Amino acid sequence: MATSGSVPITPALKDELDIVIPTIRNLDFLEMWRPFFQPYHLIIVQDGDPTRTIKVPEGFDYELYNRNDINRILGPKASCISFKDSACRCFGYMVSKKKYIYTIDDDCFVAKDPSGKEINALEQHIKNLLCPSTPFFFNTLYDPYREGADFVRGYPFSLREGAKTAVSHGLWLNIPDYDAPTQMVKPLERNTRYVDAVMTVPKGTLFPMCGMNLAFDRELIGPAMYFGLMGDGQPIGRYDDMWAGWCMKVICDHLGLGVKTGLPYIWHSKASNPFVNLKKEYNGIFWQEEIIPFFQAATLSKDHDTVQKCYIELAKQVKEKLGKIDGYFVKLADAMVTWIEAWDELNPSSASASAATTATNGPAKK
């Protein structure tokens, strides 16, 4: 807990935010994040072999779920959660009972700003989520709600109230989030540019969402943050976060919600193998040339007024239109529906009237 003199300062949203971490290894990286993360509850989703013991540094409040837990809690619906892929993190979103989620990869460390000060990424994400977005008209000073900024001349006064922010998308120093072909032609490239800016992604504009440094309002958009199906048994990998981002953005645009990108930065420490990545991405590199136009053209009817209704309708369109590309998309569309059914079972208070409302217990608290 931070202190000011002898007066303790309660961390922002301490009781309203969970940190979700997918991992296959011991979480030694948390030591670096201890000053920022220790006050918060962690949900750790262990990928791979469920018999392996994952060590978590002492002093953290956490729940740890492995594949056996996922199968036990979701039963047959566990098929919608990816295996041997970081997409399994979305199970943590489903079992959380908090309003906000921050998710980070275990190879991401604390970055420093140009002055050398350590960046509290979580604090900046919270600032982003708690102030409005401007998806309907672009402000050339970027986020007009930041200290020292405002709406520029010509910005409509009727739009200055902004929209609720559903997602805060952070960036990375050191190892860029590149696809395999770009990794191959730029193996030594590192991101050293720190841009002190936050901006709203405009309505009608898609973007490649990265899940390694990401926060969102679970109550506003949680059911749309489905990272799947990827990994073991699937013909594609490394598109899980981007798929969630495309679905989420279409729904945010439909419901009048905002998405911010820019600050905060984390330090991405480890470059993944580009040849392994190419095997995972190969189909996606071709498919995305049809996937993206699909999402650009996707529309939802006015009576779809909840995230769940929007997502089910989007799944139907995925099956009808992208299913023609490959049978994988039929399977993915079915998994999207299963995801919503499982979400509503574990979160009956947010379920639509027709959804199931059977709650399931999780593992013991650590």
C-alpha positions as CSV (number, residue, x, y, z in Angstrom):
1,M,0.0,0.0,0.0
2,A,1.3,3.4,-0.9
3,T,1.7,6.0,1.8
4,S,1.9,9.7,2.0
5,G,3.9,10.6,5.1
6,S,2.2,8.5,7.8
7,V,-1.2,8.5,6.2
8,P,-2.0,5.3,4.2
9,I,-3.5,5.8,0.7
10,T,-6.0,3.1,-0.3
11,P,-5.2,1.9,-3.9
12,A,-7.7,2.9,-6.5
13,L,-10.5,0.3,-7.0
14,K,-8.8,-2.1,-4.5
15,D,-12.0,-4.0,-3.9
16,E,-13.5,-3.6,-7.4
17,L,-10.7,-4.9,-9.6
18,D,-9.1,-8.4,-10.3
19,I,-5.8,-9.0,-12.0
20,V,-5.9,-12.0,-14.4
21,I,-2.7,-13.7,-15.3
22,P,-2.3,-16.7,-17.7
23,T,0.8,-18.7,-17.1
24,I,2.7,-22.0,-17.5
25,R,5.6,-21.1,-15.1
26,N,6.3,-19.8,-11.6
27,L,5.3,-16.2,-11.2
28,D,8.6,-14.7,-10.0
29,F,7.8,-11.7,-12.2
30,L,5.3,-10.5,-9.6
31,E,8.1,-9.5,-7.3
32,M,8.8,-6.5,-9.6
33,W,5.1,-5.7,-9.6
34,R,4.6,-6.1,-5.9
35,P,4.4,-2.4,-5.0
36,F,1.6,-2.0,-7.5
37,F,-0.2,-5.4,-7.5
38,Q,-0.1,-6.6,-3.9
39,P,-3.2,-4.8,-2.7
40,Y,-5.3,-6.4,-5.4
41,H,-6.8,-9.9,-5.8
42,L,-5.1,-12.1,-8.5
43,I,-6.8,-14.7,-10.6
44,I,-4.2,-17.0,-12.1
45,V,-5.1,-19.3,-14.9
46,Q,-2.6,-22.2,-15.3
47,D,-2.2,-23.4,-18.8
48,G,-0.9,-26.8,-19.9
49,D,-0.2,-29.7,-17.5
50,P,-2.6,-29.3,-14.5
51,T,-0.4,-31.5,-12.3
52,R,2.5,-29.1,-12.4
53,T,2.8,-26.8,-9.3
54,I,2.9,-23.1,-10.0
55,K,4.7,-21.1,-7.3
56,V,3.4,-17.7,-6.4
57,P,5.4,-15.3,-4.3
58,E,4.2,-14.9,-0.7
59,G,2.0,-12.0,0.3
60,F,-0.3,-12.0,-2.7
61,D,-4.1,-12.7,-2.4
62,Y,-4.9,-15.1,-5.3
63,E,-7.0,-17.9,-6.8
64,L,-5.3,-20.4,-9.0
65,Y,-7.3,-22.4,-11.6
66,N,-5.9,-25.2,-13.7
67,R,-7.5,-27.2,-16.5
68,N,-9.0,-29.7,-14.0
69,D,-10.7,-26.7,-12.3
70,I,-12.0,-25.4,-15.6
71,N,-13.4,-28.8,-16.6
72,R,-15.0,-29.2,-13.2
73,I,-16.6,-25.8,-13.1
74,L,-17.8,-25.6,-16.7
75,G,-18.4,-29.3,-17.4
76,P,-19.1,-29.8,-21.1
77,K,-18.9,-26.1,-21.7
78,A,-15.2,-26.2,-20.8
79,S,-14.7,-26.9,-24.5
80,C,-15.0,-23.1,-25.2
81,I,-11.8,-22.4,-23.2
82,S,-8.6,-22.7,-25.2
83,F,-6.0,-25.2,-24.1
84,K,-2.2,-24.7,-24.4
85,D,-2.7,-21.0,-25.3
86,S,-2.8,-17.8,-23.3
87,A,-6.4,-17.4,-24.5
88,C,-7.2,-19.5,-21.4
89,R,-7.0,-16.2,-19.5
90,C,-10.6,-15.4,-20.4
91,F,-11.7,-18.1,-18.0
92,G,-10.5,-15.6,-15.3
93,Y,-12.8,-13.0,-16.7
94,M,-15.7,-15.3,-16.4
95,V,-15.1,-16.4,-12.7
96,S,-14.3,-12.9,-11.5
97,K,-16.9,-11.1,-9.5
98,K,-15.4,-7.7,-9.7
99,K,-16.4,-4.7,-11.9
100,Y,-13.0,-4.3,-13.5
101,I,-10.3,-6.6,-14.9
102,Y,-6.6,-6.0,-15.6
103,T,-4.8,-8.7,-17.5
104,I,-1.0,-9.0,-18.0
105,D,1.4,-11.6,-19.4
106,D,4.1,-13.1,-17.2
107,D,6.9,-11.8,-19.4
108,C,5.9,-8.2,-18.9
109,F,7.8,-6.1,-16.4
110,V,7.6,-2.6,-15.0
111,A,8.7,0.0,-17.6
112,K,10.2,3.4,-16.9
113,D,9.1,6.7,-18.3
114,P,11.6,9.0,-20.0
115,S,12.5,10.6,-16.6
116,G,13.4,7.1,-15.2
117,K,10.4,6.8,-13.0
118,E,8.7,3.4,-12.8
119,I,5.3,3.3,-14.5
120,N,2.4,2.1,-12.4
121,A,0.5,0.6,-15.4
122,L,-2.5,-0.4,-13.4
123,E,-3.0,3.1,-12.0
124,Q,-3.0,4.6,-15.5
125,H,-5.5,1.9,-16.8
126,I,-7.8,2.8,-13.9
127,K,-7.5,6.5,-14.9
128,N,-8.4,5.6,-18.5
129,L,-11.4,3.5,-17.5
130,L,-12.8,6.1,-15.0
131,C,-12.9,9.0,-17.4
132,P,-15.0,9.2,-20.6
133,S,-14.0,8.4,-24.2
134,T,-14.7,10.4,-27.3
135,P,-15.6,7.8,-30.0
136,F,-17.9,10.0,-32.0
137,F,-15.6,12.9,-32.8
138,F,-11.8,12.9,-32.8
139,N,-10.0,15.4,-30.5
140,T,-6.6,16.4,-32.0
141,L,-5.2,16.9,-28.5
142,Y,-6.1,13.2,-27.9
143,D,-7.7,12.6,-24.5
144,P,-9.3,15.9,-23.6
145,Y,-10.0,14.8,-20.1
146,R,-6.3,14.5,-19.1
147,E,-4.8,17.2,-17.0
148,G,-3.5,20.1,-19.2
149,A,-5.7,19.2,-22.2
150,D,-9.2,20.1,-23.3
151,F,-11.5,20.0,-26.3
152,V,-10.1,21.9,-29.2
153,R,-11.8,24.7,-31.1
154,G,-14.5,23.2,-33.4
155,Y,-15.3,20.2,-31.2
156,P,-19.1,20.0,-30.9
157,F,-20.3,21.0,-27.4
158,S,-23.1,18.4,-27.6
159,L,-20.5,15.6,-27.7
160,R,-18.2,16.8,-24.9
161,E,-19.8,14.7,-22.3
162,G,-18.2,11.7,-24.0
163,A,-19.1,8.0,-23.6
164,K,-18.4,5.5,-21.0
165,T,-15.0,3.8,-21.4
166,A,-15.2,0.0,-21.7
167,V,-11.6,-0.9,-22.6
168,S,-8.2,0.5,-21.9
169,H,-5.5,-0.9,-24.2
170,G,-1.9,-0.3,-23.1
171,L,1.3,-0.5,-25.1
172,W,4.8,-2.0,-24.7
173,L,8.4,-0.9,-24.7
174,N,11.3,-3.2,-25.8
175,I,9.8,-6.2,-27.7
176,P,7.1,-5.0,-30.1
177,D,3.9,-7.0,-30.6
178,Y,4.8,-8.1,-34.2
179,D,3.5,-10.9,-36.3
180,A,5.9,-13.7,-37.4
181,P,6.8,-12.3,-40.8
182,T,7.6,-8.9,-39.4
183,Q,9.6,-10.5,-36.6
184,M,11.6,-12.4,-39.2
185,V,12.6,-9.3,-41.2
186,K,13.2,-7.2,-38.1
187,P,14.6,-9.6,-35.6
188,L,16.6,-6.9,-33.7
189,E,14.0,-4.1,-33.7
190,R,13.0,-2.8,-30.3
191,N,10.4,-0.2,-29.4
192,T,12.1,2.7,-27.6
193,R,9.6,5.4,-28.3
194,Y,7.5,6.5,-25.3
195,V,4.6,8.6,-26.5
196,D,2.8,10.4,-23.7
197,A,-0.7,10.1,-25.1
198,V,-4.0,8.4,-24.7
199,M,-6.6,8.5,-27.5
200,T,-10.0,7.0,-28.2
201,V,-10.3,4.6,-31.1
202,P,-13.0,6.2,-33.3
203,K,-16.4,4.7,-33.8
204,G,-16.3,2.5,-36.9
205,T,-12.6,1.8,-36.7
206,L,-11.1,-1.6,-35.8
207,F,-7.7,-2.1,-34.2
208,P,-5.4,-5.1,-33.4
209,M,-6.0,-5.5,-29.6
210,C,-3.1,-7.0,-27.7
211,G,-4.0,-8.9,-24.5
212,M,-0.7,-8.6,-22.6
213,N,-1.4,-5.1,-21.1
214,L,-5.2,-4.7,-21.1
215,A,-7.9,-3.5,-18.8
216,F,-11.7,-3.4,-19.2
217,D,-14.9,-2.7,-17.4
218,R,-16.3,-6.2,-16.9
219,E,-19.8,-5.0,-16.2
220,L,-19.9,-3.0,-19.4
221,I,-18.2,-5.3,-21.9
222,G,-17.1,-8.5,-20.1
223,P,-19.2,-11.1,-22.1
224,A,-17.6,-9.8,-25.4
225,M,-14.0,-10.4,-24.2
226,Y,-13.8,-14.0,-25.4
227,F,-10.3,-15.1,-26.3
228,G,-10.8,-18.3,-28.3
229,L,-10.7,-20.9,-29.8
230,M,-6.9,-21.1,-30.2
231,G,-4.1,-23.4,-29.3
232,D,-4.2,-27.2,-28.9
233,G,-6.4,-28.8,-31.5
234,Q,-7.1,-25.6,-33.4
235,P,-5.8,-24.6,-36.8
236,I,-4.7,-21.1,-35.6
237,G,-3.1,-19.4,-32.7
238,R,-2.0,-15.9,-31.6
239,Y,-5.3,-14.3,-32.9
240,D,-7.2,-14.8,-29.6
241,D,-6.9,-11.2,-28.3
242,M,-7.4,-9.7,-31.7
243,W,-10.6,-11.8,-32.2
244,A,-11.8,-10.5,-28.9
245,G,-10.9,-7.0,-29.9
246,W,-12.8,-7.1,-33.2
247,C,-15.9,-8.5,-31.6
248,M,-15.7,-6.1,-28.7
249,K,-15.2,-3.1,-30.9
250,V,-18.2,-3.8,-33.1
251,I,-20.3,-4.2,-29.9
252,C,-18.9,-1.1,-28.3
253,D,-19.7,0.9,-31.4
254,H,-23.3,-0.5,-31.4
255,L,-23.9,0.2,-27.7
256,G,-22.2,3.6,-27.7
257,L,-19.2,2.7,-25.5
258,G,-15.6,3.9,-25.8
259,V,-12.2,2.2,-26.2
260,K,-8.9,3.9,-25.3
261,T,-5.4,3.1,-26.4
262,G,-1.9,4.5,-25.6
263,L,-0.6,4.8,-22.0
264,P,0.3,2.9,-20.0
265,Y,3.5,1.1,-21.2
266,I,4.9,-2.1,-19.8
267,W,8.3,-3.6,-20.6
268,H,7.8,-6.7,-22.8
269,S,10.9,-8.7,-22.0
270,K,10.9,-11.8,-24.2
271,A,10.5,-12.2,-27.9
272,S,8.7,-15.4,-28.9
273,N,10.1,-17.7,-31.6
274,P,9.1,-16.3,-35.0
275,F,9.2,-19.7,-36.7
276,V,6.9,-21.2,-34.0
277,N,4.7,-18.1,-34.3
278,L,4.5,-18.5,-38.1
279,K,3.1,-22.0,-37.7
280,K,0.4,-20.7,-35.3
281,E,-0.4,-17.6,-37.4
282,Y,-0.2,-19.1,-40.9
283,N,-3.9,-19.6,-41.5
284,G,-4.8,-16.3,-39.7
285,I,-2.5,-14.3,-42.0
286,F,-4.7,-15.4,-44.9
287,W,-8.0,-15.5,-43.1
288,Q,-7.7,-12.0,-41.6
289,E,-8.0,-10.5,-45.1
290,E,-11.6,-11.7,-45.1
291,I,-12.2,-11.5,-41.3
292,I,-11.5,-7.8,-41.1
293,P,-13.9,-6.8,-43.9
294,F,-16.5,-9.0,-42.2
295,F,-16.2,-7.0,-39.0
296,Q,-16.1,-3.7,-40.8
297,A,-19.4,-4.5,-42.4
298,A,-21.1,-6.2,-39.4
299,T,-24.2,-4.5,-38.1
300,L,-26.5,-5.3,-35.1
301,S,-30.2,-4.6,-34.9
302,K,-31.5,-2.0,-32.4
303,D,-33.2,-4.5,-30.2
304,H,-29.8,-6.0,-29.4
305,D,-29.4,-3.9,-26.3
306,T,-27.1,-6.1,-24.1
307,V,-23.6,-7.4,-24.7
308,Q,-24.9,-11.0,-24.6
309,K,-27.6,-10.4,-27.3
310,C,-25.0,-8.6,-29.5
311,Y,-22.5,-11.4,-29.1
312,I,-25.0,-14.2,-29.9
313,E,-26.1,-12.2,-33.0
314,L,-22.4,-11.8,-34.0
315,A,-21.8,-15.5,-33.5
316,K,-24.7,-16.2,-35.9
317,Q,-23.1,-13.9,-38.5
318,V,-19.7,-15.5,-38.0
319,K,-21.2,-19.0,-38.7
320,E,-23.1,-17.8,-41.8
321,K,-20.5,-15.6,-43.4
322,L,-17.0,-16.7,-42.2
323,G,-18.1,-20.4,-42.1
324,K,-17.8,-20.4,-45.8
325,I,-14.0,-19.7,-45.5
326,D,-13.3,-22.7,-43.3
327,G,-15.2,-25.1,-41.0
328,Y,-13.1,-23.7,-38.1
329,F,-15.4,-20.6,-38.0
330,V,-18.5,-22.8,-37.6
331,K,-16.7,-24.4,-34.6
332,L,-15.7,-20.9,-33.3
333,A,-19.2,-19.6,-33.7
334,D,-20.6,-22.5,-31.6
335,A,-17.9,-21.8,-29.0
336,M,-18.9,-18.2,-28.8
337,V,-22.5,-19.2,-28.0
338,T,-21.2,-21.7,-25.4
339,W,-19.1,-19.0,-23.9
340,I,-22.1,-16.8,-23.4
341,E,-24.1,-19.6,-21.9
342,A,-21.2,-20.4,-19.5
343,W,-20.8,-16.7,-18.6
344,D,-24.5,-16.4,-17.8
345,E,-24.5,-19.5,-15.6
346,L,-21.6,-18.2,-13.6
347,N,-22.9,-14.6,-13.6
348,P,-26.7,-14.9,-13.2
349,S,-27.1,-11.2,-12.2
350,S,-25.8,-10.1,-15.7
351,A,-27.6,-12.8,-17.6
352,S,-30.4,-12.0,-20.1
353,A,-33.9,-13.2,-19.3
354,S,-33.5,-16.4,-21.3
355,A,-30.1,-17.4,-20.0
356,A,-29.5,-20.1,-17.5
357,T,-28.8,-19.0,-13.9
358,T,-27.0,-21.9,-12.3
359,A,-24.1,-20.7,-10.3
360,T,-21.0,-22.9,-9.7
361,N,-18.4,-22.8,-7.0
362,G,-14.8,-22.1,-7.7
363,P,-11.7,-23.4,-6.0
364,A,-10.7,-22.5,-2.5
365,K,-9.2,-19.1,-2.0
366,K,-5.5,-19.0,-1.4
